[in-house]
């Protein structure tokens, strides 16, 4: 991961675990919903906003901060 990508993410570089979800827009939204239903994430606010993945054309990404 380059510094450019780190600067694009609105997350701190602390001790928190990150789960990156990358895929089509529909797949990413489905995975977010699945994580909430299965209680992997307690709230949708734990995810960063859905953005186009800078490293994969046509893909989107979000990051779950745990």
CHARMM-style PDB file with segment names, atoms N, HN, CA, C and O in Angstrom:
ATOM      1  N   UNK     1       0.849  -1.163   0.000  1.00  0.00      PROA
ATOM      2  CA  UNK     1       0.000   0.000   0.000  1.00  0.00      PROA
ATOM      3  C   UNK     1       0.897   1.229   0.000  1.00  0.00      PROA
ATOM      4  O   UNK     1       1.863   1.311   0.759  1.00  0.00      PROA
ATOM      5  N   UNK     2       0.570   2.160  -0.843  1.00  0.00      PROA
ATOM      6  HN  UNK     2      -0.215   2.093  -1.460  1.00  0.00      PROA
ATOM      7  CA  UNK     2       1.383   3.360  -0.923  1.00  0.00      PROA
ATOM      8  C   UNK     2       0.823   4.445  -0.023  1.00  0.00      PROA
ATOM      9  O   UNK     2      -0.306   4.346   0.459  1.00  0.00      PROA
ATOM     10  N   UNK     3       1.602   5.458   0.196  1.00  0.00      PROA
ATOM     11  HN  UNK     3       2.518   5.538  -0.195  1.00  0.00      PROA
ATOM     12  CA  UNK     3       1.173   6.585   1.010  1.00  0.00      PROA
ATOM     13  C   UNK     3      -0.028   7.278   0.395  1.00  0.00      PROA
ATOM     14  O   UNK     3      -0.886   7.780   1.121  1.00  0.00      PROA
ATOM     15  N   UNK     4      -0.108   7.318  -0.935  1.00  0.00      PROA
ATOM     16  HN  UNK     4       0.589   6.911  -1.525  1.00  0.00      PROA
ATOM     17  CA  UNK     4      -1.256   7.946  -1.598  1.00  0.00      PROA
ATOM     18  C   UNK     4      -2.563   7.298  -1.172  1.00  0.00      PROA
ATOM     19  O   UNK     4      -3.527   7.999  -0.867  1.00  0.00      PROA
ATOM     20  N   UNK     5      -2.611   5.970  -1.146  1.00  0.00      PROA
ATOM     21  HN  UNK     5      -1.827   5.400  -1.393  1.00  0.00      PROA
ATOM     22  CA  UNK     5      -3.829   5.271  -0.754  1.00  0.00      PROA
ATOM     23  C   UNK     5      -4.142   5.502   0.721  1.00  0.00      PROA
ATOM     24  O   UNK     5      -5.306   5.662   1.088  1.00  0.00      PROA
ATOM     25  N   UNK     6      -3.121   5.522   1.564  1.00  0.00      PROA
ATOM     26  HN  UNK     6      -2.175   5.393   1.265  1.00  0.00      PROA
ATOM     27  CA  UNK     6      -3.342   5.773   2.986  1.00  0.00      PROA
ATOM     28  C   UNK     6      -3.948   7.154   3.209  1.00  0.00      PROA
ATOM     29  O   UNK     6      -4.788   7.322   4.093  1.00  0.00      PROA
ATOM     30  N   UNK     7      -3.536   8.138   2.426  1.00  0.00      PROA
ATOM     31  HN  UNK     7      -2.854   8.002   1.708  1.00  0.00      PROA
ATOM     32  CA  UNK     7      -4.058   9.494   2.580  1.00  0.00      PROA
ATOM     33  C   UNK     7      -5.503   9.608   2.118  1.00  0.00      PROA
ATOM     34  O   UNK     7      -6.221  10.497   2.576  1.00  0.00      PROA
ATOM     35  N   UNK     8      -5.949   8.727   1.219  1.00  0.00      PROA
ATOM     36  HN  UNK     8      -5.365   8.005   0.848  1.00  0.00      PROA
ATOM     37  CA  UNK     8      -7.322   8.758   0.733  1.00  0.00      PROA
ATOM     38  C   UNK     8      -8.319   8.240   1.756  1.00  0.00      PROA
ATOM     39  O   UNK     8      -9.501   8.577   1.685  1.00  0.00      PROA
ATOM     40  N   UNK     9      -7.873   7.436   2.695  1.00  0.00      PROA
ATOM     41  HN  UNK     9      -6.913   7.163   2.753  1.00  0.00      PROA
ATOM     42  CA  UNK     9      -8.773   6.830   3.672  1.00  0.00      PROA
ATOM     43  C   UNK     9      -8.895   7.703   4.916  1.00  0.00      PROA
ATOM     44  O   UNK     9      -7.887   8.111   5.492  1.00  0.00      PROA
ATOM     45  N   UNK    10     -10.144   7.994   5.337  1.00  0.00      PROA
ATOM     46  HN  UNK    10     -10.963   7.662   4.870  1.00  0.00      PROA
ATOM     47  CA  UNK    10     -10.338   8.832   6.518  1.00  0.00      PROA
ATOM     48  C   UNK    10     -10.251   8.025   7.812  1.00  0.00      PROA
ATOM     49  O   UNK    10     -11.141   8.128   8.656  1.00  0.00      PROA
ATOM     50  N   UNK    11      -9.207   7.232   7.983  1.00  0.00      PROA
ATOM     51  HN  UNK    11      -8.484   7.148   7.297  1.00  0.00      PROA
ATOM     52  CA  UNK    11      -9.051   6.429   9.188  1.00  0.00      PROA
ATOM     53  C   UNK    11      -7.685   6.703   9.795  1.00  0.00      PROA
ATOM     54  O   UNK    11      -6.738   7.069   9.100  1.00  0.00      PROA
ATOM     55  N   UNK    12      -7.606   6.521  11.092  1.00  0.00      PROA
ATOM     56  HN  UNK    12      -8.376   6.224  11.657  1.00  0.00      PROA
ATOM     57  CA  UNK    12      -6.337   6.747  11.765  1.00  0.00      PROA
ATOM     58  C   UNK    12      -5.434   5.526  11.595  1.00  0.00      PROA
ATOM     59  O   UNK    12      -5.894   4.443  11.235  1.00  0.00      PROA
ATOM     60  N   UNK    13      -4.173   5.716  11.852  1.00  0.00      PROA
ATOM     61  HN  UNK    13      -3.799   6.596  12.145  1.00  0.00      PROA
ATOM     62  CA  UNK    13      -3.202   4.637  11.726  1.00  0.00      PROA
ATOM     63  C   UNK    13      -2.884   4.050  13.100  1.00  0.00      PROA
ATOM     64  O   UNK    13      -1.742   3.682  13.375  1.00  0.00      PROA
ATOM     65  N   UNK    14      -3.892   3.965  13.952  1.00  0.00      PROA
ATOM     66  HN  UNK    14      -4.820   4.264  13.729  1.00  0.00      PROA
ATOM     67  CA  UNK    14      -3.718   3.447  15.299  1.00  0.00      PROA
ATOM     68  C   UNK    14      -3.683   1.937  15.328  1.00  0.00      PROA
ATOM     69  O   UNK    14      -3.316   1.286  14.351  1.00  0.00      PROA
ATOM     70  N   UNK    15      -4.066   1.401  16.450  1.00  0.00      PROA
ATOM     71  HN  UNK    15      -4.364   1.930  17.244  1.00  0.00      PROA
ATOM     72  CA  UNK    15      -4.019  -0.041  16.677  1.00  0.00      PROA
ATOM     73  C   UNK    15      -5.272  -0.762  16.200  1.00  0.00      PROA
ATOM     74  O   UNK    15      -5.386  -1.966  16.428  1.00  0.00      PROA
ATOM     75  N   UNK    16      -6.211  -0.096  15.556  1.00  0.00      PROA
ATOM     76  HN  UNK    16      -6.118   0.882  15.371  1.00  0.00      PROA
ATOM     77  CA  UNK    16      -7.475  -0.708  15.173  1.00  0.00      PROA
ATOM     78  C   UNK    16      -7.314  -1.637  13.971  1.00  0.00      PROA
ATOM     79  O   UNK    16      -6.535  -1.372  13.056  1.00  0.00      PROA
ATOM     80  N   UNK    17      -8.073  -2.729  14.002  1.00  0.00      PROA
ATOM     81  HN  UNK    17      -8.706  -2.944  14.745  1.00  0.00      PROA
ATOM     82  CA  UNK    17      -8.088  -3.679  12.898  1.00  0.00      PROA
ATOM     83  C   UNK    17      -8.949  -3.130  11.779  1.00  0.00      PROA
ATOM     84  O   UNK    17      -9.975  -2.501  12.039  1.00  0.00      PROA
ATOM     85  N   UNK    18      -8.547  -3.359  10.532  1.00  0.00      PROA
ATOM     86  HN  UNK    18      -7.714  -3.869  10.321  1.00  0.00      PROA
ATOM     87  CA  UNK    18      -9.306  -2.908   9.369  1.00  0.00      PROA
ATOM     88  C   UNK    18      -9.659  -4.113   8.514  1.00  0.00      PROA
ATOM     89  O   UNK    18      -8.827  -4.991   8.284  1.00  0.00      PROA
ATOM     90  N   UNK    19     -10.909  -4.146   8.044  1.00  0.00      PROA
ATOM     91  HN  UNK    19     -11.584  -3.433   8.231  1.00  0.00      PROA
ATOM     92  CA  UNK    19     -11.335  -5.163   7.090  1.00  0.00      PROA
ATOM     93  C   UNK    19     -11.707  -4.428   5.818  1.00  0.00      PROA
ATOM     94  O   UNK    19     -12.641  -3.626   5.813  1.00  0.00      PROA
ATOM     95  N   UNK    20     -10.986  -4.694   4.740  1.00  0.00      PROA
ATOM     96  HN  UNK    20     -10.227  -5.346   4.744  1.00  0.00      PROA
ATOM     97  CA  UNK    20     -11.217  -4.039   3.460  1.00  0.00      PROA
ATOM     98  C   UNK    20     -12.177  -4.880   2.642  1.00  0.00      PROA
ATOM     99  O   UNK    20     -12.002  -6.092   2.517  1.00  0.00      PROA
ATOM    100  N   UNK    21     -13.191  -4.235   2.084  1.00  0.00      PROA
ATOM    101  HN  UNK    21     -13.333  -3.250   2.185  1.00  0.00      PROA
ATOM    102  CA  UNK    21     -14.159  -4.913   1.231  1.00  0.00      PROA
ATOM    103  C   UNK    21     -14.082  -4.253  -0.134  1.00  0.00      PROA
ATOM    104  O   UNK    21     -14.359  -3.062  -0.269  1.00  0.00      PROA
ATOM    105  N   UNK    22     -13.705  -5.024  -1.145  1.00  0.00      PROA
ATOM    106  HN  UNK    22     -13.480  -5.992  -1.035  1.00  0.00      PROA
ATOM    107  CA  UNK    22     -13.535  -4.512  -2.500  1.00  0.00      PROA
ATOM    108  C   UNK    22     -14.330  -5.392  -3.455  1.00  0.00      PROA
ATOM    109  O   UNK    22     -14.263  -6.619  -3.380  1.00  0.00      PROA
ATOM    110  N   UNK    23     -15.079  -4.766  -4.350  1.00  0.00      PROA
ATOM    111  HN  UNK    23     -15.134  -3.769  -4.411  1.00  0.00      PROA
ATOM    112  CA  UNK    23     -15.846  -5.525  -5.337  1.00  0.00      PROA
ATOM    113  C   UNK    23     -16.764  -4.606  -6.109  1.00  0.00      PROA
ATOM    114  O   UNK    23     -16.599  -3.386  -6.092  1.00  0.00      PROA
ATOM    115  N   UNK    24     -17.734  -5.196  -6.786  1.00  0.00      PROA
ATOM    116  HN  UNK    24     -17.868  -6.187  -6.800  1.00  0.00      PROA
ATOM    117  CA  UNK    24     -18.711  -4.370  -7.489  1.00  0.00      PROA
ATOM    118  C   UNK    24     -19.531  -3.621  -6.446  1.00  0.00      PROA
ATOM    119  O   UNK    24     -19.564  -4.005  -5.277  1.00  0.00      PROA
ATOM    120  N   UNK    25     -20.178  -2.575  -6.868  1.00  0.00      PROA
ATOM    121  HN  UNK    25     -20.151  -2.263  -7.818  1.00  0.00      PROA
ATOM    122  CA  UNK    25     -20.966  -1.765  -5.938  1.00  0.00      PROA
ATOM    123  C   UNK    25     -22.011  -2.621  -5.216  1.00  0.00      PROA
ATOM    124  O   UNK    25     -22.156  -2.532  -3.997  1.00  0.00      PROA
ATOM    125  N   UNK    26     -22.732  -3.443  -5.968  1.00  0.00      PROA
ATOM    126  HN  UNK    26     -22.614  -3.515  -6.959  1.00  0.00      PROA
ATOM    127  CA  UNK    26     -23.765  -4.291  -5.371  1.00  0.00      PROA
ATOM    128  C   UNK    26     -23.174  -5.307  -4.393  1.00  0.00      PROA
ATOM    129  O   UNK    26     -23.743  -5.542  -3.327  1.00  0.00      PROA
ATOM    130  N   UNK    27     -22.044  -5.905  -4.746  1.00  0.00      PROA
ATOM    131  HN  UNK    27     -21.582  -5.714  -5.612  1.00  0.00      PROA
ATOM    132  CA  UNK    27     -21.412  -6.891  -3.867  1.00  0.00      PROA
ATOM    133  C   UNK    27     -20.935  -6.256  -2.560  1.00  0.00      PROA
ATOM    134  O   UNK    27     -21.076  -6.844  -1.487  1.00  0.00      PROA
ATOM    135  N   UNK    28     -20.377  -5.062  -2.658  1.00  0.00      PROA
ATOM    136  HN  UNK    28     -20.264  -4.584  -3.529  1.00  0.00      PROA
ATOM    137  CA  UNK    28     -19.896  -4.375  -1.453  1.00  0.00      PROA
ATOM    138  C   UNK    28     -21.073  -4.014  -0.550  1.00  0.00      PROA
ATOM    139  O   UNK    28     -21.007  -4.216   0.663  1.00  0.00      PROA
ATOM    140  N   UNK    29     -22.149  -3.482  -1.133  1.00  0.00      PROA
ATOM    141  HN  UNK    29     -22.203  -3.318  -2.118  1.00  0.00      PROA
ATOM    142  CA  UNK    29     -23.327  -3.139  -0.328  1.00  0.00      PROA
ATOM    143  C   UNK    29     -23.936  -4.388   0.310  1.00  0.00      PROA
ATOM    144  O   UNK    29     -24.363  -4.348   1.464  1.00  0.00      PROA
ATOM    145  N   UNK    30     -23.979  -5.490  -0.433  1.00  0.00      PROA
ATOM    146  HN  UNK    30     -23.632  -5.522  -1.370  1.00  0.00      PROA
ATOM    147  CA  UNK    30     -24.502  -6.740   0.109  1.00  0.00      PROA
ATOM    148  C   UNK    30     -23.641  -7.224   1.282  1.00  0.00      PROA
ATOM    149  O   UNK    30     -24.169  -7.682   2.296  1.00  0.00      PROA
ATOM    150  N   UNK    31     -22.335  -7.122   1.143  1.00  0.00      PROA
ATOM    151  HN  UNK    31     -21.906  -6.750   0.320  1.00  0.00      PROA
ATOM    152  CA  UNK    31     -21.431  -7.559   2.207  1.00  0.00      PROA
ATOM    153  C   UNK    31     -21.578  -6.681   3.444  1.00  0.00      PROA
ATOM    154  O   UNK    31     -21.541  -7.188   4.565  1.00  0.00      PROA
ATOM    155  N   UNK    32     -21.744  -5.383   3.261  1.00  0.00      PROA
ATOM    156  HN  UNK    32     -21.774  -4.971   2.350  1.00  0.00      PROA
ATOM    157  CA  UNK    32     -21.981  -4.485   4.401  1.00  0.00      PROA
ATOM    158  C   UNK    32     -23.242  -4.922   5.140  1.00  0.00      PROA
ATOM    159  O   UNK    32     -23.240  -5.049   6.364  1.00  0.00      PROA
ATOM    160  N   UNK    33     -24.316  -5.149   4.390  1.00  0.00      PROA
ATOM    161  HN  UNK    33     -24.317  -5.045   3.396  1.00  0.00      PROA
ATOM    162  CA  UNK    33     -25.570  -5.590   5.009  1.00  0.00      PROA
ATOM    163  C   UNK    33     -25.398  -6.929   5.724  1.00  0.00      PROA
ATOM    164  O   UNK    33     -25.911  -7.119   6.827  1.00  0.00      PROA
ATOM    165  N   UNK    34     -24.678  -7.849   5.099  1.00  0.00      PROA
ATOM    166  HN  UNK    34     -24.261  -7.694   4.204  1.00  0.00      PROA
ATOM    167  CA  UNK    34     -24.442  -9.162   5.693  1.00  0.00      PROA
ATOM    168  C   UNK    34     -23.651  -9.046   6.993  1.00  0.00      PROA
ATOM    169  O   UNK    34     -23.961  -9.731   7.968  1.00  0.00      PROA
ATOM    170  N   UNK    35     -22.640  -8.190   7.018  1.00  0.00      PROA
ATOM    171  HN  UNK    35     -22.388  -7.633   6.226  1.00  0.00      PROA
ATOM    172  CA  UNK    35     -21.845  -7.989   8.229  1.00  0.00      PROA
ATOM    173  C   UNK    35     -22.700  -7.437   9.364  1.00  0.00      PROA
ATOM    174  O   UNK    35     -22.512  -7.806  10.523  1.00  0.00      PROA
ATOM    175  N   UNK    36     -23.638  -6.556   9.032  1.00  0.00      PROA
ATOM    176  HN  UNK    36     -23.791  -6.257   8.090  1.00  0.00      PROA
ATOM    177  CA  UNK    36     -24.515  -5.991  10.060  1.00  0.00      PROA
ATOM    178  C   UNK    36     -25.497  -7.037  10.585  1.00  0.00      PROA
ATOM    179  O   UNK    36     -25.736  -7.112  11.790  1.00  0.00      PROA
ATOM    180  N   UNK    37     -26.064  -7.843   9.690  1.00  0.00      PROA
ATOM    181  HN  UNK    37     -25.870  -7.783   8.711  1.00  0.00      PROA
ATOM    182  CA  UNK    37     -27.016  -8.888  10.103  1.00  0.00      PROA
ATOM    183  C   UNK    37     -26.327  -9.934  10.966  1.00  0.00      PROA
ATOM    184  O   UNK    37     -26.893 -10.397  11.956  1.00  0.00      PROA
ATOM    185  N   UNK    38     -25.112 -10.308  10.596  1.00  0.00      PROA
ATOM    186  HN  UNK    38     -24.652  -9.932   9.791  1.00  0.00      PROA
ATOM    187  CA  UNK    38     -24.374 -11.336  11.346  1.00  0.00      PROA
ATOM    188  C   UNK    38     -23.659 -10.767  12.569  1.00  0.00      PROA
ATOM    189  O   UNK    38     -22.956 -11.489  13.277  1.00  0.00      PROA
ATOM    190  N   UNK    39     -23.840  -9.475  12.812  1.00  0.00      PROA
ATOM    191  HN  UNK    39     -24.411  -8.889  12.237  1.00  0.00      PROA
ATOM    192  CA  UNK    39     -23.250  -8.775  13.968  1.00  0.00      PROA
ATOM    193  C   UNK    39     -21.724  -8.759  13.959  1.00  0.00      PROA
ATOM    194  O   UNK    39     -21.090  -8.673  15.010  1.00  0.00      PROA
ATOM    195  N   UNK    40     -21.139  -8.843  12.760  1.00  0.00      PROA
ATOM    196  HN  UNK    40     -21.654  -8.913  11.905  1.00  0.00      PROA
ATOM    197  CA  UNK    40     -19.690  -8.649  12.640  1.00  0.00      PROA
ATOM    198  C   UNK    40     -19.389  -7.170  12.846  1.00  0.00      PROA
ATOM    199  O   UNK    40     -18.383  -6.801  13.452  1.00  0.00      PROA
ATOM    200  N   UNK    41     -20.286  -6.333  12.327  1.00  0.00      PROA
ATOM    201  HN  UNK    41     -21.103  -6.634  11.836  1.00  0.00      PROA
ATOM    202  CA  UNK    41     -20.226  -4.887  12.553  1.00  0.00      PROA
ATOM    203  C   UNK    41     -21.487  -4.501  13.314  1.00  0.00      PROA
ATOM    204  O   UNK    41     -22.591  -4.886  12.928  1.00  0.00      PROA
ATOM    205  N   UNK    42     -21.326  -3.750  14.384  1.00  0.00      PROA
ATOM    206  HN  UNK    42     -20.429  -3.438  14.698  1.00  0.00      PROA
ATOM    207  CA  UNK    42     -22.478  -3.384  15.208  1.00  0.00      PROA
ATOM    208  C   UNK    42     -23.294  -2.244  14.616  1.00  0.00      PROA
ATOM    209  O   UNK    42     -24.444  -2.034  15.000  1.00  0.00      PROA
ATOM    210  N   UNK    43     -22.694  -1.503  13.674  1.00  0.00      PROA
ATOM    211  HN  UNK    43     -21.759  -1.674  13.362  1.00  0.00      PROA
ATOM    212  CA  UNK    43     -23.365  -0.333  13.113  1.00  0.00      PROA
ATOM    213  C   UNK    43     -22.777  -0.028  11.738  1.00  0.00      PROA
ATOM    214  O   UNK    43     -21.579  -0.207  11.519  1.00  0.00      PROA
ATOM    215  N   UNK    44     -23.619   0.433  10.811  1.00  0.00      PROA
ATOM    216  HN  UNK    44     -24.593   0.579  10.989  1.00  0.00      PROA
ATOM    217  CA  UNK    44     -23.132   0.809   9.483  1.00  0.00      PROA
ATOM    218  C   UNK    44     -22.164   1.991   9.553  1.00  0.00      PROA
ATOM    219  O   UNK    44     -21.384   2.209   8.625  1.00  0.00      PROA
ATOM    220  N   UNK    45     -22.211   2.739  10.628  1.00  0.00      PROA
ATOM    221  HN  UNK    45     -22.844   2.562  11.381  1.00  0.00      PROA
ATOM    222  CA  UNK    45     -21.302   3.880  10.789  1.00  0.00      PROA
ATOM    223  C   UNK    45     -19.851   3.439  10.977  1.00  0.00      PROA
ATOM    224  O   UNK    45     -18.941   4.263  10.884  1.00  0.00      PROA
ATOM    225  N   UNK    46     -19.627   2.170  11.236  1.00  0.00      PROA
ATOM    226  HN  UNK    46     -20.366   1.501  11.312  1.00  0.00      PROA
ATOM    227  CA  UNK    46     -18.261   1.644  11.383  1.00  0.00      PROA
ATOM    228  C   UNK    46     -17.546   1.514  10.037  1.00  0.00      PROA
ATOM    229  O   UNK    46     -16.330   1.334   9.990  1.00  0.00      PROA
ATOM    230  N   UNK    47     -18.311   1.607   8.938  1.00  0.00      PROA
ATOM    231  HN  UNK    47     -19.299   1.754   8.975  1.00  0.00      PROA
ATOM    232  CA  UNK    47     -17.738   1.503   7.595  1.00  0.00      PROA
ATOM    233  C   UNK    47     -17.413   2.890   7.056  1.00  0.00      PROA
ATOM    234  O   UNK    47     -18.141   3.851   7.304  1.00  0.00      PROA
ATOM    235  N   UNK    48     -16.314   2.982   6.319  1.00  0.00      PROA
ATOM    236  HN  UNK    48     -15.723   2.202   6.117  1.00  0.00      PROA
ATOM    237  CA  UNK    48     -16.020   4.230   5.628  1.00  0.00      PROA
ATOM    238  C   UNK    48     -17.004   4.370   4.464  1.00  0.00      PROA
ATOM    239  O   UNK    48     -17.604   3.379   4.046  1.00  0.00      PROA
ATOM    240  N   UNK    49     -17.177   5.580   3.936  1.00  0.00      PROA
ATOM    241  HN  UNK    49     -16.689   6.384   4.275  1.00  0.00      PROA
ATOM    242  CA  UNK    49     -18.076   5.737   2.777  1.00  0.00      PROA
ATOM    243  C   UNK    49     -17.619   4.882   1.600  1.00  0.00      PROA
ATOM    244  O   UNK    49     -16.426   4.638   1.420  1.00  0.00      PROA
ATOM    245  N   UNK    50     -18.574   4.436   0.811  1.00  0.00      PROA
ATOM    246  HN  UNK    50     -19.543   4.634   0.958  1.00  0.00      PROA
ATOM    247  CA  UNK    50     -18.294   3.641  -0.383  1.00  0.00      PROA
ATOM    248  C   UNK    50     -17.661   4.543  -1.434  1.00  0.00      PROA
ATOM    249  O   UNK    50     -18.245   5.553  -1.827  1.00  0.00      PROA
ATOM    250  N   UNK    51     -16.464   4.177  -1.887  1.00  0.00      PROA
ATOM    251  HN  UNK    51     -15.989   3.357  -1.568  1.00  0.00      PROA
ATOM    252  CA  UNK    51     -15.734   4.990  -2.864  1.00  0.00      PROA
ATOM    253  C   UNK    51     -15.195   4.091  -3.975  1.00  0.00      PROA
ATOM    254  O   UNK    51     -14.998   2.896  -3.757  1.00  0.00      PROA
ATOM    255  N   UNK    52     -14.955   4.648  -5.159  1.00  0.00      PROA
ATOM    256  HN  UNK    52     -15.116   5.619  -5.337  1.00  0.00      PROA
ATOM    257  CA  UNK    52     -14.308   3.857  -6.212  1.00  0.00      PROA
ATOM    258  C   UNK    52     -12.906   3.423  -5.752  1.00  0.00      PROA
ATOM    259  O   UNK    52     -12.150   4.227  -5.208  1.00  0.00      PROA
ATOM    260  N   UNK    53     -12.579   2.176  -5.970  1.00  0.00      PROA
ATOM    261  HN  UNK    53     -13.194   1.522  -6.411  1.00  0.00      PROA
ATOM    262  CA  UNK    53     -11.260   1.669  -5.573  1.00  0.00      PROA
ATOM    263  C   UNK    53     -10.201   2.278  -6.484  1.00  0.00      PROA
ATOM    264  O   UNK    53     -10.283   2.135  -7.704  1.00  0.00      PROA
ATOM    265  N   UNK    54      -9.207   2.954  -5.910  1.00  0.00      PROA
ATOM    266  HN  UNK    54      -9.140   3.069  -4.919  1.00  0.00      PROA
ATOM    267  CA  UNK    54      -8.182   3.606  -6.737  1.00  0.00      PROA
ATOM    268  C   UNK    54      -7.242   2.621  -7.421  1.00  0.00      PROA
ATOM    269  O   UNK    54      -6.506   3.006  -8.330  1.00  0.00      PROA
ATOM    270  N   UNK    55      -7.251   1.372  -7.007  1.00  0.00      PROA
ATOM    271  HN  UNK    55      -7.848   1.059  -6.269  1.00  0.00      PROA
ATOM    272  CA  UNK    55      -6.331   0.374  -7.544  1.00  0.00      PROA
ATOM    273  C   UNK    55      -7.011  -0.674  -8.416  1.00  0.00      PROA
ATOM    274  O   UNK    55      -6.341  -1.577  -8.917  1.00  0.00      PROA
ATOM    275  N   UNK    56      -8.344  -0.577  -8.614  1.00  0.00      PROA
ATOM    276  HN  UNK    56      -8.888   0.157  -8.208  1.00  0.00      PROA
ATOM    277  CA  UNK    56      -9.070  -1.562  -9.419  1.00  0.00      PROA
ATOM    278  C   UNK    56     -10.178  -0.854 -10.203  1.00  0.00      PROA
ATOM    279  O   UNK    56     -11.156  -0.390  -9.618  1.00  0.00      PROA
ATOM    280  N   UNK    57     -10.026  -0.775 -11.491  1.00  0.00      PROA
ATOM    281  HN  UNK    57      -9.231  -1.151 -11.967  1.00  0.00      PROA
ATOM    282  CA  UNK    57     -11.010  -0.086 -12.331  1.00  0.00      PROA
ATOM    283  C   UNK    57     -12.372  -0.770 -12.264  1.00  0.00      PROA
ATOM    284  O   UNK    57     -12.470  -1.991 -12.385  1.00  0.00      PROA
ATOM    285  N   UNK    58     -13.408   0.017 -12.071  1.00  0.00      PROA
ATOM    286  HN  UNK    58     -13.329   1.009 -11.972  1.00  0.00      PROA
ATOM    287  CA  UNK    58     -14.767  -0.509 -12.042  1.00  0.00      PROA
ATOM    288  C   UNK    58     -15.170  -1.147 -10.724  1.00  0.00      PROA
ATOM    289  O   UNK    58     -16.267  -1.695 -10.616  1.00  0.00      PROA
ATOM    290  N   UNK    59     -14.318  -1.087  -9.734  1.00  0.00      PROA
ATOM    291  HN  UNK    59     -13.426  -0.641  -9.821  1.00  0.00      PROA
ATOM    292  CA  UNK    59     -14.612  -1.676  -8.418  1.00  0.00      PROA
ATOM    293  C   UNK    59     -14.784  -0.573  -7.390  1.00  0.00      PROA
ATOM    294  O   UNK    59     -14.304   0.547  -7.561  1.00  0.00      PROA
ATOM    295  N   UNK    60     -15.484  -0.923  -6.313  1.00  0.00      PROA
ATOM    296  HN  UNK    60     -15.874  -1.833  -6.174  1.00  0.00      PROA
ATOM    297  CA  UNK    60     -15.695   0.001  -5.206  1.00  0.00      PROA
ATOM    298  C   UNK    60     -15.132  -0.606  -3.946  1.00  0.00      PROA
ATOM    299  O   UNK    60     -14.856  -1.804  -3.891  1.00  0.00      PROA
ATOM    300  N   UNK    61     -14.961   0.226  -2.926  1.00  0.00      PROA
ATOM    301  HN  UNK    61     -15.186   1.200  -2.970  1.00  0.00      PROA
ATOM    302  CA  UNK    61     -14.397  -0.288  -1.690  1.00  0.00      PROA
ATOM    303  C   UNK    61     -14.944   0.456  -0.481  1.00  0.00      PROA
ATOM    304  O   UNK    61     -15.405   1.593  -0.580  1.00  0.00      PROA
ATOM    305  N   UNK    62     -14.881  -0.200   0.633  1.00  0.00      PROA
ATOM    306  HN  UNK    62     -14.506  -1.124   0.714  1.00  0.00      PROA
ATOM    307  CA  UNK    62     -15.154   0.380   1.934  1.00  0.00      PROA
ATOM    308  C   UNK    62     -14.230  -0.307   2.933  1.00  0.00      PROA
ATOM    309  O   UNK    62     -13.695  -1.380   2.653  1.00  0.00      PROA
ATOM    310  N   UNK    63     -14.048   0.299   4.072  1.00  0.00      PROA
ATOM    311  HN  UNK    63     -14.482   1.170   4.299  1.00  0.00      PROA
ATOM    312  CA  UNK    63     -13.205  -0.282   5.100  1.00  0.00      PROA
ATOM    313  C   UNK    63     -14.016  -0.326   6.392  1.00  0.00      PROA
ATOM    314  O   UNK    63     -14.627   0.666   6.789  1.00  0.00      PROA
ATOM    315  N   UNK    64     -14.014  -1.486   7.039  1.00  0.00      PROA
ATOM    316  HN  UNK    64     -13.518  -2.292   6.716  1.00  0.00      PROA
ATOM    317  CA  UNK    64     -14.659  -1.643   8.340  1.00  0.00      PROA
ATOM    318  C   UNK    64     -13.590  -1.455   9.397  1.00  0.00      PROA
ATOM    319  O   UNK    64     -12.579  -2.158   9.407  1.00  0.00      PROA
ATOM    320  N   UNK    65     -13.820  -0.502  10.286  1.00  0.00      PROA
ATOM    321  HN  UNK    65     -14.640   0.069  10.277  1.00  0.00      PROA
ATOM    322  CA  UNK    65     -12.876  -0.249  11.386  1.00  0.00      PROA
ATOM    323  C   UNK    65     -13.440  -0.937  12.619  1.00  0.00      PROA
ATOM    324  O   UNK    65     -14.552  -0.633  13.050  1.00  0.00      PROA
ATOM    325  N   UNK    66     -12.684  -1.853  13.180  1.00  0.00      PROA
ATOM    326  HN  UNK    66     -11.781  -2.100  12.830  1.00  0.00      PROA
ATOM    327  CA  UNK    66     -13.183  -2.609  14.346  1.00  0.00      PROA
ATOM    328  C   UNK    66     -12.512  -2.160  15.605  1.00  0.00      PROA
ATOM    329  OT1 UNK    66     -12.804  -2.682  16.681  1.00  0.00      PROA
TER     330      UNK     66
END
